[in-house]
Amino acid sequence: MIEVMDTPVTTSAEPVAMDDDAYTIQPDHALVGGLAYPDESLIPAHQSHAPRSEQLRALRTELMLRRDTTDRADVVTLLSPGSGEGRSQLAAELAISFAQLGRPTLLLDADMRHPRQHVLFGIDNRRGLSQMLAEGQPPRLYPVSGVPQLLLLPAGTPPSNALELLSGPAFENALKQWRQDYDFIVIDTPALDSYADGLAVINLARRGLVLTRAQHTRYHDTRQMMRRLAATRAQILGSVINHF
């Protein structure tokens, strides 16, 4: 179960404890790989009437109501203090939920430390975001079976300079292009208690969703995360407590 907090969280606020369908969009500047197949654990892709699917739709609605513009893509960066909190799972399910509106959606795995999206969708991770940023290769995007408006860009082979790549002009320019290509962009990031990558991402993406896990995430870690986010230009749209 996921629990959505009712009000947006500002970075200065006290933290809260807590059949293969044909793909319809193909950006001219990208390569399209083989089909990605969502894991059975990604409930919205397989069970549209399940309670978790309803919870994801409620979260999707909350985020859309808090959207501050209609003339560019809605970018949501998933952030959490540590590992094992369900960040990658929620990013994947949220991207699926957005795409089910019939709107072009990009799921971006910017966790180049311990990437998970390629595992959740059963695709090759040898060519992805890291190769695009480091070598200037065109991105290889994967259409998702059963979710025809969703494309996935995996993290790629973990580089030695992930933070530098995410802080550089290539990533900033890519985000600008993706804002023109998609209505929704969901970004997965590494744990903030170990890496600063998520700060670099949200400083460019500007909008984030904070995730904690019930009876797992420590209050101190959440507080430290919010203090670090306060140094960015980010708008924190709200927080989610994962119960599993």
C-alpha atoms as a printed R data frame, in Angstrom:
    type eleno elety resid chain resno      x      y       z
1   ATOM     1    CA   MET     A     1  0.000  0.000   0.000
2   ATOM     2    CA   ILE     A     2  1.124  3.556  -0.655
3   ATOM     3    CA   GLU     A     3 -0.021  6.515   1.406
4   ATOM     4    CA   VAL     A     4 -0.002  9.976  -0.149
5   ATOM     5    CA   MET     A     5  0.475 12.938   2.148
6   ATOM     6    CA   ASP     A     6 -2.214 15.555   1.498
7   ATOM     7    CA   THR     A     7 -0.101 18.681   1.192
8   ATOM     8    CA   PRO     A     8  2.988 19.463  -0.834
9   ATOM     9    CA   VAL     A     9  6.263 19.445   1.096
10  ATOM    10    CA   THR     A    10  8.518 22.459   0.727
11  ATOM    11    CA   THR     A    11 12.231 21.913   1.078
12  ATOM    12    CA   SER     A    12 12.257 24.125   4.147
13  ATOM    13    CA   ALA     A    13  9.484 22.186   5.866
14  ATOM    14    CA   GLU     A    14  9.862 19.718   8.685
15  ATOM    15    CA   PRO     A    15  9.849 16.232   7.166
16  ATOM    16    CA   VAL     A    16  7.019 13.850   7.884
17  ATOM    17    CA   ALA     A    17  7.865 10.543   9.491
18  ATOM    18    CA   MET     A    18  6.638  8.296   7.995
19  ATOM    19    CA   ASP     A    19 -0.314 -8.822 -26.551
20  ATOM    20    CA   ASP     A    20  2.424 -6.604 -27.771
21  ATOM    21    CA   ASP     A    21  0.997 -3.224 -28.693
22  ATOM    22    CA   ALA     A    22  2.540 -1.113 -31.423
23  ATOM    23    CA   TYR     A    23  4.252  1.893 -29.959
24  ATOM    24    CA   THR     A    24  2.883  5.151 -31.340
25  ATOM    25    CA   ILE     A    25  5.744  7.603 -30.692
26  ATOM    26    CA   GLN     A    26  9.280  7.354 -31.993
27  ATOM    27    CA   PRO     A    27 11.461 10.448 -31.472
28  ATOM    28    CA   ASP     A    28 13.599 11.190 -34.524
29  ATOM    29    CA   HIS     A    29 16.759 11.566 -32.439
30  ATOM    30    CA   ALA     A    30 16.516  8.175 -30.686
31  ATOM    31    CA   LEU     A    31 16.933  4.504 -31.465
32  ATOM    32    CA   VAL     A    32 14.161  2.099 -30.516
33  ATOM    33    CA   GLY     A    33 15.126 -1.237 -28.992
34  ATOM    34    CA   GLY     A    34 13.122 -4.420 -28.560
35  ATOM    35    CA   LEU     A    35 10.019 -4.674 -26.433
36  ATOM    36    CA   ALA     A    36 10.318 -4.380 -22.667
37  ATOM    37    CA   TYR     A    37  8.077 -6.662 -20.636
38  ATOM    38    CA   PRO     A    38  6.916 -5.331 -17.259
39  ATOM    39    CA   ASP     A    39  7.537 -7.664 -14.346
40  ATOM    40    CA   GLU     A    40  4.500 -9.184 -12.649
41  ATOM    41    CA   SER     A    41  5.317 -7.078  -9.579
42  ATOM    42    CA   LEU     A    42  4.388 -3.928 -11.541
43  ATOM    43    CA   ILE     A    43  0.720 -4.230 -10.686
44  ATOM    44    CA   PRO     A    44 -0.739 -1.380 -12.821
45  ATOM    45    CA   ALA     A    45  0.579 -3.060 -15.980
46  ATOM    46    CA   HIS     A    46 -1.287 -6.297 -15.266
47  ATOM    47    CA   GLN     A    47 -4.178 -5.683 -12.846
48  ATOM    48    CA   SER     A    48 -5.966 -2.435 -13.618
49  ATOM    49    CA   HIS     A    49 -8.564 -2.898 -10.865
50  ATOM    50    CA   ALA     A    50 -6.183 -3.951  -8.095
51  ATOM    51    CA   PRO     A    51 -6.022 -1.748  -4.970
52  ATOM    52    CA   ARG     A    52 -2.449 -0.691  -5.732
53  ATOM    53    CA   SER     A    53 -3.460  0.377  -9.247
54  ATOM    54    CA   GLU     A    54 -6.166  2.558  -7.698
55  ATOM    55    CA   GLN     A    55 -3.618  4.031  -5.287
56  ATOM    56    CA   LEU     A    56 -1.321  4.842  -8.200
57  ATOM    57    CA   ARG     A    57 -4.153  6.558 -10.032
58  ATOM    58    CA   ALA     A    58 -4.867  8.625  -6.927
59  ATOM    59    CA   LEU     A    59 -1.198  9.610  -6.713
60  ATOM    60    CA   ARG     A    60 -1.161 10.425 -10.430
61  ATOM    61    CA   THR     A    61 -4.184 12.688  -9.971
62  ATOM    62    CA   GLU     A    62 -2.582 14.473  -7.013
63  ATOM    63    CA   LEU     A    63  0.546 15.173  -9.040
64  ATOM    64    CA   MET     A    64 -1.424 16.439 -12.016
65  ATOM    65    CA   LEU     A    65 -3.450 18.776  -9.800
66  ATOM    66    CA   ARG     A    66 -0.193 20.240  -8.507
67  ATOM    67    CA   ARG     A    67  1.152 20.794 -12.000
68  ATOM    68    CA   ASP     A    68  2.165 24.436 -12.385
69  ATOM    69    CA   THR     A    69  2.223 24.586 -16.185
70  ATOM    70    CA   THR     A    70  0.468 23.097 -19.193
71  ATOM    71    CA   ASP     A    71  2.889 24.076 -21.932
72  ATOM    72    CA   ARG     A    72  5.687 21.572 -21.287
73  ATOM    73    CA   ALA     A    73  6.224 18.078 -19.977
74  ATOM    74    CA   ASP     A    74  5.430 17.275 -16.376
75  ATOM    75    CA   VAL     A    75  8.723 15.970 -14.937
76  ATOM    76    CA   VAL     A    76  8.662 14.061 -11.637
77  ATOM    77    CA   THR     A    77 11.880 12.918  -9.941
78  ATOM    78    CA   LEU     A    78 11.584 10.112  -7.374
79  ATOM    79    CA   LEU     A    79 13.749 10.685  -4.292
80  ATOM    80    CA   SER     A    80 14.307  8.711  -1.102
81  ATOM    81    CA   PRO     A    81 16.958  8.668   1.620
82  ATOM    82    CA   GLY     A    82 18.130  5.070   1.392
83  ATOM    83    CA   SER     A    83 17.837  1.714  -0.299
84  ATOM    84    CA   GLY     A    84 15.016 -0.797   0.051
85  ATOM    85    CA   GLU     A    85 12.295  1.863   0.131
86  ATOM    86    CA   GLY     A    86 10.638  0.960  -3.174
87  ATOM    87    CA   ARG     A    87 11.785  3.984  -5.160
88  ATOM    88    CA   SER     A    88 12.429  2.161  -8.451
89  ATOM    89    CA   GLN     A    89  9.196  0.181  -8.148
90  ATOM    90    CA   LEU     A    90  7.165  3.333  -7.575
91  ATOM    91    CA   ALA     A    91  8.886  5.152 -10.449
92  ATOM    92    CA   ALA     A    92  8.027  2.314 -12.836
93  ATOM    93    CA   GLU     A    93  4.429  2.023 -11.667
94  ATOM    94    CA   LEU     A    94  3.883  5.775 -11.756
95  ATOM    95    CA   ALA     A    95  5.236  5.972 -15.314
96  ATOM    96    CA   ILE     A    96  2.897  3.140 -16.340
97  ATOM    97    CA   SER     A    97 -0.031  4.960 -14.757
98  ATOM    98    CA   PHE     A    98  0.768  8.203 -16.597
99  ATOM    99    CA   ALA     A    99  1.104  6.357 -19.917
100 ATOM   100    CA   GLN     A   100 -2.271  4.699 -19.382
101 ATOM   101    CA   LEU     A   101 -3.808  8.143 -19.846
102 ATOM   102    CA   GLY     A   102 -2.834  7.784 -23.500
103 ATOM   103    CA   ARG     A   103 -0.124 10.428 -23.197
104 ATOM   104    CA   PRO     A   104  3.516  9.960 -24.331
105 ATOM   105    CA   THR     A   105  5.586  9.133 -21.258
106 ATOM   106    CA   LEU     A   106  9.294  8.546 -20.650
107 ATOM   107    CA   LEU     A   107 10.624  6.463 -17.762
108 ATOM   108    CA   LEU     A   108 14.249  7.463 -17.217
109 ATOM   109    CA   ASP     A   109 16.576  5.409 -15.031
110 ATOM   110    CA   ALA     A   110 19.054  7.983 -13.728
111 ATOM   111    CA   ASP     A   111 20.265  5.595 -11.030
112 ATOM   112    CA   MET     A   112 23.617  4.790 -12.598
113 ATOM   113    CA   ARG     A   113 24.901  3.361  -9.280
114 ATOM   114    CA   HIS     A   114 22.534  0.443  -8.731
115 ATOM   115    CA   PRO     A   115 20.084  0.552 -11.654
116 ATOM   116    CA   ARG     A   116 16.861 -1.434 -11.390
117 ATOM   117    CA   GLN     A   117 14.562 -0.474 -14.231
118 ATOM   118    CA   HIS     A   118 16.153 -2.879 -16.716
119 ATOM   119    CA   VAL     A   119 15.503 -5.694 -14.224
120 ATOM   120    CA   LEU     A   120 11.871 -4.678 -13.728
121 ATOM   121    CA   PHE     A   121 11.315 -4.627 -17.496
122 ATOM   122    CA   GLY     A   122 13.594 -7.472 -18.594
123 ATOM   123    CA   ILE     A   123 15.809 -5.522 -21.003
124 ATOM   124    CA   ASP     A   124 19.503 -5.184 -21.777
125 ATOM   125    CA   ASN     A   125 21.318 -2.528 -19.733
126 ATOM   126    CA   ARG     A   126 24.561 -2.353 -21.695
127 ATOM   127    CA   ARG     A   127 23.466  0.729 -23.607
128 ATOM   128    CA   GLY     A   128 21.561  3.475 -21.874
129 ATOM   129    CA   LEU     A   129 21.761  6.887 -20.249
130 ATOM   130    CA   SER     A   130 25.416  6.588 -19.241
131 ATOM   131    CA   GLN     A   131 26.536  5.809 -22.803
132 ATOM   132    CA   MET     A   132 24.395  8.625 -24.161
133 ATOM   133    CA   LEU     A   133 25.934 11.179 -21.799
134 ATOM   134    CA   ALA     A   134 29.537  9.946 -21.849
135 ATOM   135    CA   GLU     A   135 29.899  8.992 -25.506
136 ATOM   136    CA   GLY     A   136 27.262 11.062 -27.262
137 ATOM   137    CA   GLN     A   137 25.402  7.974 -28.470
138 ATOM   138    CA   PRO     A   138 21.733  8.392 -29.396
139 ATOM   139    CA   PRO     A   139 19.530  7.015 -26.619
140 ATOM   140    CA   ARG     A   140 18.162  3.501 -27.066
141 ATOM   141    CA   LEU     A   141 14.554  3.619 -25.927
142 ATOM   142    CA   TYR     A   142 12.453  0.545 -25.194
143 ATOM   143    CA   PRO     A   143  8.698  0.441 -25.825
144 ATOM   144    CA   VAL     A   144  6.818 -1.399 -23.099
145 ATOM   145    CA   SER     A   145  4.528 -4.290 -23.953
146 ATOM   146    CA   GLY     A   146  0.926 -3.573 -23.013
147 ATOM   147    CA   VAL     A   147  1.635  0.117 -22.331
148 ATOM   148    CA   PRO     A   148  1.884  1.633 -25.823
149 ATOM   149    CA   GLN     A   149  2.546  5.232 -24.746
150 ATOM   150    CA   LEU     A   150  5.504  4.379 -22.502
151 ATOM   151    CA   LEU     A   151  9.183  4.393 -23.448
152 ATOM   152    CA   LEU     A   152 11.993  3.333 -21.105
153 ATOM   153    CA   LEU     A   153 15.568  4.595 -21.156
154 ATOM   154    CA   PRO     A   154 17.700  2.323 -18.928
155 ATOM   155    CA   ALA     A   155 20.666  3.599 -16.945
156 ATOM   156    CA   GLY     A   156 23.288  1.790 -18.993
157 ATOM   157    CA   THR     A   157 26.590  0.375 -17.782
158 ATOM   158    CA   PRO     A   158 27.483  2.100 -14.479
159 ATOM   159    CA   PRO     A   159 30.171  4.734 -15.137
160 ATOM   160    CA   SER     A   160 32.862  5.978 -12.761
161 ATOM   161    CA   ASN     A   161 31.651  9.586 -13.007
162 ATOM   162    CA   ALA     A   162 27.871  9.359 -12.672
163 ATOM   163    CA   LEU     A   163 27.508 12.607 -10.715
164 ATOM   164    CA   GLU     A   164 29.580 14.552 -13.233
165 ATOM   165    CA   LEU     A   165 27.505 13.187 -16.122
166 ATOM   166    CA   LEU     A   166 24.238 14.174 -14.447
167 ATOM   167    CA   SER     A   167 25.603 17.632 -13.627
168 ATOM   168    CA   GLY     A   168 26.867 18.332 -17.138
169 ATOM   169    CA   PRO     A   169 25.395 20.119 -20.158
170 ATOM   170    CA   ALA     A   170 24.599 16.902 -22.036
171 ATOM   171    CA   PHE     A   171 22.018 15.853 -19.446
172 ATOM   172    CA   GLU     A   172 20.579 19.367 -19.234
173 ATOM   173    CA   ASN     A   173 20.193 19.509 -23.018
174 ATOM   174    CA   ALA     A   174 18.652 16.042 -23.091
175 ATOM   175    CA   LEU     A   175 16.036 17.087 -20.529
176 ATOM   176    CA   LYS     A   176 15.160 20.114 -22.654
177 ATOM   177    CA   GLN     A   177 14.623 17.878 -25.671
178 ATOM   178    CA   TRP     A   178 12.595 15.320 -23.730
179 ATOM   179    CA   ARG     A   179 10.311 18.048 -22.425
180 ATOM   180    CA   GLN     A   180  9.332 18.652 -26.045
181 ATOM   181    CA   ASP     A   181  8.887 14.961 -26.879
182 ATOM   182    CA   TYR     A   182  6.802 13.751 -23.912
183 ATOM   183    CA   ASP     A   183  3.891 14.851 -21.766
184 ATOM   184    CA   PHE     A   184  5.224 13.057 -18.684
185 ATOM   185    CA   ILE     A   185  8.746 12.150 -17.595
186 ATOM   186    CA   VAL     A   186  9.397 10.031 -14.491
187 ATOM   187    CA   ILE     A   187 12.987  9.846 -13.250
188 ATOM   188    CA   ASP     A   188 14.437  7.186 -10.943
189 ATOM   189    CA   THR     A   189 17.486  8.258  -8.897
190 ATOM   190    CA   PRO     A   190 19.965  6.705  -6.428
191 ATOM   191    CA   ALA     A   191 19.551  6.808  -2.659
192 ATOM   192    CA   LEU     A   192 20.340 10.290  -1.347
193 ATOM   193    CA   ASP     A   193 22.049  9.072   1.813
194 ATOM   194    CA   SER     A   194 24.832  7.574  -0.324
195 ATOM   195    CA   TYR     A   195 25.026  9.737  -3.454
196 ATOM   196    CA   ALA     A   196 24.400 13.332  -4.534
197 ATOM   197    CA   ASP     A   197 23.157 12.269  -7.984
198 ATOM   198    CA   GLY     A   198 19.516 12.875  -7.100
199 ATOM   199    CA   LEU     A   199 20.315 16.464  -6.116
200 ATOM   200    CA   ALA     A   200 21.912 17.079  -9.508
201 ATOM   201    CA   VAL     A   201 18.905 15.591 -11.288
202 ATOM   202    CA   ILE     A   202 16.226 17.480  -9.399
203 ATOM   203    CA   ASN     A   203 18.147 20.740  -9.688
204 ATOM   204    CA   LEU     A   204 17.492 20.462 -13.434
205 ATOM   205    CA   ALA     A   205 14.160 18.634 -13.392
206 ATOM   206    CA   ARG     A   206 12.811 21.030 -10.714
207 ATOM   207    CA   ARG     A   207  9.951 18.843  -9.432
208 ATOM   208    CA   GLY     A   208 10.266 15.895  -7.079
209 ATOM   209    CA   LEU     A   209  8.337 13.362  -5.049
210 ATOM   210    CA   VAL     A   210  9.787 12.156  -1.754
211 ATOM   211    CA   LEU     A   211  9.392  8.505  -0.796
212 ATOM   212    CA   THR     A   212  9.880  6.821   2.559
213 ATOM   213    CA   ARG     A   213  9.059  3.329   3.755
214 ATOM   214    CA   ALA     A   214  7.031  2.654   6.875
215 ATOM   215    CA   GLN     A   215  9.020  1.051   9.717
216 ATOM   216    CA   HIS     A   216 12.176  1.203   7.599
217 ATOM   217    CA   THR     A   217 13.206  4.790   6.843
218 ATOM   218    CA   ARG     A   218 14.732  6.571   9.825
219 ATOM   219    CA   TYR     A   219 13.448 10.023  10.768
220 ATOM   220    CA   HIS     A   220 17.017 11.325  10.914
221 ATOM   221    CA   ASP     A   221 17.669 10.215   7.332
222 ATOM   222    CA   THR     A   222 14.496 11.889   6.085
223 ATOM   223    CA   ARG     A   223 15.404 15.094   7.893
224 ATOM   224    CA   GLN     A   224 18.891 15.089   6.385
225 ATOM   225    CA   MET     A   225 17.441 14.514   2.923
226 ATOM   226    CA   MET     A   226 15.094 17.478   3.239
227 ATOM   227    CA   ARG     A   227 17.938 19.708   4.380
228 ATOM   228    CA   ARG     A   228 19.957 18.733   1.326
229 ATOM   229    CA   LEU     A   229 17.013 19.327  -0.983
230 ATOM   230    CA   ALA     A   230 16.597 22.812   0.477
231 ATOM   231    CA   ALA     A   231 19.837 23.802  -1.255
232 ATOM   232    CA   THR     A   232 18.365 23.039  -4.691
233 ATOM   233    CA   ARG     A   233 15.837 24.874  -6.849
234 ATOM   234    CA   ALA     A   234 13.421 21.997  -6.456
235 ATOM   235    CA   GLN     A   235  9.710 22.020  -5.834
236 ATOM   236    CA   ILE     A   236  8.821 19.009  -3.703
237 ATOM   237    CA   LEU     A   237  5.300 18.087  -4.743
238 ATOM   238    CA   GLY     A   238  4.592 15.853  -1.788
239 ATOM   239    CA   SER     A   239  5.647 12.731   0.022
240 ATOM   240    CA   VAL     A   240  4.629  9.097  -0.195
241 ATOM   241    CA   ILE     A   241  4.881  6.489   2.545
242 ATOM   242    CA   ASN     A   242  5.313  2.980   1.180
243 ATOM   243    CA   HIS     A   243  3.791  0.150   3.219
244 ATOM   244    CA   PHE     A   244  5.096 -3.280   2.185
